[in-house]
Amino acid sequence: MSGDHSLSLLHADYMENEGIHVIAFEDDASRKILSIGEFNNATTDNALEVLKIAEKEVMEVNGLIQSINTDRGSQFYPNKKDKNGEADSVFRDYLESKGIKHIPSRRNNPQTNGKIERWFQEYLRHRNKFNSANEFKDWYNDRIHGSLELEWGETPNEAFVRKNAAGINLRALF
């Protein structure tokens, strides 16, 4: 599962680090972190708050998020069904209202969402060097990324523009 173009697929997940729950939305094609949040609790409301920040960023340049891959955590996926076999999910309902496809990972298969899992390693390694999560995000998006075009030292921000299929004005994000 991968997106060839910016915004065709985002990865999102929570990670707990020393009592802080971190969530980020990462563009699959460019590895750009569109939004990040640090919270005392990993909740659906907090996930939606951070998603809305990502949406605002891309809407400013007329971009649209097409799909989001998450794990099956209760913040993202309805794990409990009623007697009729139906389940409510505020996160899923929000995505549907925005025309965004939700792609939950298969159970016990963290590799499906491996790009965000790999990003969490960078978060753990470097976050303490920055005053805020957004300062860290900006640094991450402006540094050369080993999974992108190494020949010219491409950053996630640069790849996000290069992989933009819609031809929208993504340079306004920088």
SELUMKE-368966 format. One record per residue: x, y, z of N, C-alpha, C in turn. Coordinates in steps of 0.02 Angstrom, whole numbers, padded with zeros to 5 digits, always signed. Atoms other than C-alpha are relative to their C-alpha. Layout:
<lumvexs>
XYZXYZXYZ
...
</lumvexs>
This chain:
<lumvexs>
+00042-00059+00000+00000+00000+00000+00045+00062+00000
-00039-00062+00002+00079+00162-00055-00034+00050-00046
+00026-00054+00042+00034+00328-00130+00056+00027-00043
-00051-00027+00045+00130+00385-00284+00001+00076+00000
+00007-00072+00003+00068+00563-00268-00015+00028+00069
+00014-00033-00063+00061+00685-00124-00075-00001+00014
+00069+00000-00027-00100+00669-00022-00042-00059-00023
+00041+00058+00019-00156+00506-00104-00008-00048+00059
+00004+00043-00059-00120+00414+00059+00040+00032+00057
-00034-00020-00062-00078+00472+00235+00003-00059+00047
-00004+00048-00055-00020+00365+00379-00009+00039+00064
+00010-00031-00065-00074+00405+00556+00002-00052+00054
-00001+00046-00058-00044+00326+00725+00019+00040+00061
-00022-00025-00065-00016+00360+00908+00060-00040+00024
-00054+00033-00036+00140+00319+01007+00004+00033+00068
-00007-00027-00068+00162+00338+01194+00074+00003+00017
-00069-00010-00020+00327+00409+01258+00001+00039+00065
-00005-00031-00066+00353+00445+01443-00063+00036+00020
+00064-00028-00020+00169+00477+01472-00031+00048-00049
+00027-00045+00051+00146+00586+01318-00020-00043-00060
+00025+00035+00059+00040+00520+01175+00009+00044-00061
-00017-00038+00060+00106+00578+01007-00039-00029-00059
+00033+00021+00062+00005+00573+00847+00026+00044-00057
-00022-00038+00059+00062+00623+00674-00036-00027-00062
+00028+00018+00065-00009+00621+00498+00056+00010-00051
-00056+00000+00046+00125+00576+00369-00023-00016-00071
+00014+00012+00071+00109+00589+00180+00042-00059-00024
-00035+00060+00021+00154+00419+00107+00051+00014-00055
-00043-00010+00058+00231+00482-00055+00063+00040+00017
-00056-00046-00013+00344+00617+00018+00032-00007+00068
-00021+00007-00070+00365+00567+00201-00009+00065+00040
+00012-00064-00035+00311+00745+00246-00049-00011+00058
+00046-00001-00057+00233+00761+00419-00044+00061-00009
+00046-00056+00010+00079+00867+00388-00021+00031+00066
+00019-00027-00065+00032+00884+00571+00021-00049+00054
-00023+00039-00057+00085+00824+00742-00034+00028+00062
+00027-00023-00064+00011+00831+00916+00026-00043+00057
-00021+00035-00061+00066+00785+01091-00053+00012+00053
+00057-00004-00046-00068+00746+01219+00011-00045+00061
-00001+00043-00059-00096+00671+01391-00037-00065-00013
+00039+00060+00015-00217+00545+01315-00005-00009-00076
+00009+00017+00071-00234+00455+01148-00074-00008-00012
+00072+00001+00010-00413+00499+01103-00019+00014-00072
+00026-00016+00066-00519+00512+00947-00002+00075-00010
+00004-00073+00005-00547+00697+00983+00068+00030-00016
-00067-00026+00013-00360+00729+00988+00023-00019-00070
-00018+00020+00068-00335+00629+00827-00034+00046-00051
+00037-00044+00046-00469+00733+00741+00028+00071+00002
-00029-00067-00005-00392+00894+00806+00063+00006-00043
-00063-00001+00039-00224+00850+00727-00015-00011-00074
+00020+00009+00070-00308+00788+00567-00025+00065-00030
+00028-00064+00025-00400+00954+00550+00056+00050-00014
-00058-00043+00014-00232+01044+00560+00031-00020-00068
-00026+00024+00064-00169+00935+00416-00046+00022-00057
+00047-00020+00052-00327+00970+00317+00005+00074-00015
-00005-00073+00010-00310+01157+00344+00062+00017-00041
-00063-00012+00038-00130+01153+00281-00010-00014-00074
+00006+00018+00071-00176+01064+00120-00057+00037-00034
+00055-00038+00031-00339+01158+00091+00022+00070-00019
-00025-00067+00017-00242+01322+00090+00030+00001-00070
-00027+00004+00068-00166+01261-00074-00045-00043-00044
+00051+00037+00038-00325+01177-00137+00015-00074-00006
-00013+00071-00001-00263+01003-00093-00054-00037+00038
+00047+00042-00035-00371+00859-00034+00033-00066+00019
-00025+00065-00022-00323+00708+00069-00047-00053-00028
+00041+00051+00032-00384+00553-00022-00013-00060+00045
+00009+00058-00043-00356+00413+00104+00049+00002+00059
-00041+00002-00060-00285+00379+00277+00003-00072+00025
-00013+00066-00028-00208+00218+00342+00014+00008+00074
-00013+00001-00072-00218+00188+00530+00000-00072+00023
+00009+00066-00030-00206+00040+00645-00073-00006+00022
+00069+00011-00022-00363-00031+00725-00010+00021+00072
+00008-00027-00067-00343+00067+00886-00069+00030+00008
+00068-00024-00012-00505+00122+00967-00010+00073-00018
+00006-00070+00021-00467+00303+00922-00021+00006-00073
+00011-00002+00072-00482+00260+00738-00052-00048-00026
+00037+00057+00028-00581+00100+00719-00051-00025+00051
+00051+00025-00047-00745+00036+00795+00013-00073+00018
-00015+00068-00021-00692-00117+00894-00058-00035+00035
+00058+00029-00034-00858-00143+00985-00061+00010-00043
+00061-00002+00040-01017-00185+00892-00061-00010+00044
+00062+00010-00037-01196-00177+00952-00031-00067-00019
+00032+00065+00011-01319-00323+00949-00018-00011-00074
+00015+00005+00071-01355-00286+00765+00063-00007-00043
-00063+00006+00035-01171-00302+00720+00026+00065-00029
-00021-00065+00025-01152-00116+00689+00043+00035+00053
-00044-00035-00047-01022-00002+00766+00005+00073-00021
-00009-00071+00013-01006+00185+00782+00074+00017+00004
-00069-00025-00001-00842+00271+00745-00001+00073-00019
-00002-00071+00013-00827+00458+00761+00053+00016-00053
-00054-00012+00048-00661+00453+00666-00021-00020-00070
+00022+00025+00066-00730+00348+00522-00055+00045-00028
+00055-00043+00023-00888+00454+00514+00027+00068-00025
-00030-00064+00022-00782+00613+00503+00033-00008-00068
-00033+00011+00065-00677+00540+00362-00052-00006-00056
+00052+00008+00051-00834+00488+00267-00031+00067-00018
+00030-00065+00013-00906+00663+00286+00045+00044-00043
-00048-00039+00039-00748+00733+00205+00020-00035-00066
-00017+00036+00061-00740+00603+00066+00069-00032+00002
-00066+00031-00009-00580+00527+00137-00010-00074+00015
+00006+00073-00010-00561+00338+00125+00043-00021+00060
-00037+00027-00057-00511+00251+00287+00025-00070-00018
-00030+00064+00014-00391+00106+00264+00030-00026+00065
-00029+00028-00062-00370+00012+00429+00049-00056-00017
-00050+00053+00009-00216-00099+00440-00029-00067+00022
+00019+00067-00022-00236-00285+00456+00021-00009+00073
-00016+00013-00071-00236-00348+00635+00070-00030+00006
-00066+00026-00017-00066-00383+00711+00049+00005-00059
-00044-00009+00057+00022-00315+00557+00025+00072-00003
-00023-00069-00002+00116-00155+00603+00039+00021-00063
-00037-00018+00061+00215-00164+00439-00043+00040-00049
+00045-00036+00046+00061-00098+00346+00007+00075+00010
-00007-00071-00016+00086+00068+00434+00072+00015+00018
-00071-00003-00018+00275+00050+00438+00033+00068-00008
-00032-00065+00010+00317+00224+00375-00008+00045+00061
+00009-00041-00060+00240+00310+00525+00036-00032+00059
-00037+00035-00053+00315+00177+00639+00074+00018-00004
-00070-00019+00010+00486+00218+00565+00010+00073+00021
-00005-00070-00019+00453+00404+00590+00002+00007+00076
-00001-00004-00073+00419+00373+00775+00071-00011+00027
-00070+00009-00021+00600+00312+00789+00037+00067-00004
-00032-00066+00007+00657+00483+00725-00025+00047+00054
+00029-00041-00054+00539+00567+00848+00036-00015+00066
-00033+00019-00062+00615+00470+00993+00073+00022+00001
-00070-00017+00005+00791+00507+00933+00013+00075+00004
-00015-00071+00009+00774+00694+00901-00047+00050+00035
+00050-00047-00026+00619+00770+00983+00026+00043+00057
-00024-00036-00060+00710+00819+01144+00046+00059-00017
-00044-00055+00021+00821+00939+01044-00040+00063-00019
+00043-00055+00024+00672+01053+01003-00047+00022+00055
+00044-00029-00051+00562+01168+01106-00073-00022-00008
+00069+00019+00011+00400+01108+01026-00004-00056-00052
+00012+00052+00050+00328+00966+00923+00001+00029-00070
+00001-00031+00067+00299+01085+00777+00069+00022-00022
-00069-00017+00018+00479+01146+00783+00037-00063-00024
-00029+00064+00021+00534+00963+00772-00027-00019-00069
+00032+00017+00064+00410+00933+00629+00031+00040-00057
-00030-00043+00052+00480+01081+00531+00071-00022-00016
-00068+00025+00011+00658+01018+00555-00001-00064-00040
+00005+00064+00034+00609+00843+00501-00017+00009-00074
+00022-00010+00069+00522+00905+00344+00051+00036-00044
-00051-00037+00038+00672+01012+00293+00068-00033-00001
-00064+00035+00001+00809+00883+00315+00000-00053-00054
-00005+00051+00052+00872+00762+00183-00026-00066+00028
+00031+00063-00021+00776+00598+00192+00028-00057-00041
-00032+00056+00033+00859+00433+00151-00044-00041-00047
+00045+00038+00044+00704+00360+00066-00023+00040-00061
+00020-00043+00056+00688+00503-00058+00058+00003-00050
-00052-00006+00052+00802+00564-00200+00066+00022+00031
-00064-00015-00032+00974+00553-00122+00049+00034-00047
-00046-00031+00047+01061+00609-00282+00005+00075+00009
-00002-00073-00011+01012+00788-00246-00019+00018+00071
+00014-00015-00070+00975+00773-00060-00069+00027+00012
+00070-00024-00004+00786+00787-00065-00027-00003+00071
+00034-00003-00065+00687+00837+00089-00073-00020-00009
+00072+00013+00006+00507+00785+00128-00039+00058-00029
+00035-00057+00029+00449+00962+00089+00009+00003-00076
-00013-00001+00072+00532+00955-00083-00035-00057-00036
+00034+00058+00030+00464+00781-00119-00075+00011-00003
+00072-00014-00002+00290+00839-00070-00020+00042-00061
+00014-00042+00059+00297+00971-00208+00011-00041-00063
-00016+00039+00061+00379+00854-00335-00053-00052-00014
+00048+00054+00009+00251+00717-00307-00072+00024-00001
+00067-00028+00004+00102+00833-00319-00028-00011-00070
+00029+00016+00065-00003+00761-00460-00052+00050-00022
+00056-00044+00018-00142+00889-00453+00023+00066-00029
-00024-00063+00026-00031+01034-00500-00022+00061+00040
+00021-00056-00042-00093+01140-00356+00061+00037+00026
-00055-00042-00023+00013+01277-00281+00024-00022+00068
-00024+00026-00064+00100+01175-00146+00056+00043+00028
-00054-00042-00026+00242+01301-00132-00025+00048+00053
+00029-00045-00051+00124+01407-00027+00005-00030+00070
-00007+00032-00065+00148+01279+00113+00066+00016+00034
-00067-00008-00028+00328+01332+00139+00016+00072+00012
</lumvexs>
